[in-house]
Amino acid sequence: MHRLRKPEDHTVVVLGASPKPVRYSFQAVKLLKEKGYRVIPVHPKAHQIEHIPVVHRLTAIEGPVHTLTLYMGPDRVHDEIQAIVDLRPERVILNPGAESHELETALHLAGIPHEHACTLVLLRTGQF
């Protein structure tokens, strides 16, 4: 029998998280936290986002990751592609503006499912 996992069983990495409340990536961190997910924001300089400790590099994350939600454009994600593949998330969400053919090719070759979607919409409509 398949057991549905609860939000607290999911680790969600927000790559490109912002400490600025007006940014969608900040709002995603906040909403994920409110919905009970274990959130790991990744930002090169910030120390906390929504009172959650920030990780400065993907390579610092240990343990299984259910979802990596991406808020970086293709020019910035280029240097992160190998770290994303090495992290082996169960899925990657490419939010609007984060589309990257290079990343999608690498994910496909690694067998990591990915989708073009908006994390905020998925969360607000119960589809996350």
C-alpha positions in Angstrom: 0.0 0.0 0.0 1.3 3.4 -1.0 1.5 5.8 1.9 1.1 9.5 1.1 3.9 11.5 2.6 3.1 14.5 4.8 4.7 17.9 4.1 7.1 17.5 7.0 8.5 14.4 5.3 9.5 16.5 2.2 12.7 18.5 2.1 12.4 21.3 -0.4 15.4 23.2 -1.6 14.8 26.8 -3.0 17.7 27.6 -5.2 17.8 31.3 -5.9 16.0 32.1 -2.6 15.9 35.8 -1.9 15.8 37.7 1.4 13.6 40.4 -0.3 9.9 39.9 0.6 8.8 41.2 -2.9 10.5 38.3 -4.7 8.6 35.2 -5.6 11.4 33.0 -4.2 11.0 34.7 -0.8 7.2 34.1 -1.0 7.9 30.4 -1.9 10.1 29.9 1.1 7.5 31.5 3.3 4.6 29.5 1.9 6.5 26.2 2.0 7.3 26.9 5.7 3.7 27.8 6.4 2.5 24.5 4.8 4.9 22.5 7.0 7.6 21.5 4.5 11.2 21.3 5.6 12.7 24.2 3.6 16.3 24.8 2.7 16.8 28.2 1.1 20.0 28.6 -1.0 21.5 32.0 -1.4 25.2 32.9 -1.6 25.2 35.7 1.0 22.1 35.8 3.1 22.1 34.1 6.6 18.4 33.7 7.2 15.2 33.9 5.2 11.9 33.8 7.2 13.9 32.7 10.2 15.2 29.7 8.4 19.0 29.3 8.1 20.3 29.7 4.6 22.7 27.4 2.9 25.3 29.2 0.7 26.0 26.3 -1.7 24.1 23.2 -3.0 27.1 21.1 -2.2 26.5 21.8 1.6 23.1 20.0 1.6 23.1 16.5 3.0 20.3 14.0 2.9 17.5 13.2 0.5 15.8 16.1 -1.2 12.2 15.7 -2.5 12.0 18.9 -4.6 14.4 21.5 -5.8 12.5 24.6 -6.9 14.5 26.8 -9.1 14.4 30.6 -9.1 17.5 31.4 -11.2 17.8 32.3 -14.9 19.7 30.1 -17.3 22.8 32.4 -17.2 23.1 32.0 -13.4 22.1 28.3 -13.2 24.8 27.2 -15.7 27.4 26.9 -12.8 24.9 25.0 -10.6 23.9 22.2 -13.1 26.4 19.6 -11.9 25.6 20.3 -8.2 21.8 20.0 -9.0 22.4 16.6 -10.7 24.7 15.5 -7.8 22.0 16.4 -5.3 19.6 13.9 -7.0 16.3 15.6 -6.0 13.2 13.5 -6.7 12.0 16.4 -8.9 13.0 19.8 -10.1 10.5 22.7 -10.6 11.5 25.3 -13.1 9.6 28.4 -12.2 8.8 31.0 -14.8 12.0 32.7 -15.9 14.1 29.7 -14.8 13.9 27.7 -18.0 17.2 26.3 -19.1 17.6 23.9 -22.0 21.1 23.0 -20.7 19.7 22.1 -17.2 16.7 20.2 -18.7 19.1 18.1 -20.8 21.3 17.3 -17.8 18.2 16.4 -15.7 16.8 14.2 -18.5 20.2 12.4 -18.9 20.3 11.9 -15.1 16.8 10.6 -15.0 15.6 13.4 -12.7 12.0 14.4 -13.4 11.4 18.1 -14.0 8.5 20.3 -14.8 7.8 23.9 -15.8 5.5 25.2 -13.1 5.0 27.9 -10.6 5.7 26.7 -7.0 3.4 29.3 -5.6 0.5 28.2 -7.8 1.1 24.5 -7.1 1.1 25.2 -3.3 -2.0 27.4 -3.4 -4.0 24.9 -5.5 -3.0 21.8 -3.5 -0.9 20.4 -6.5 2.5 20.6 -4.9 
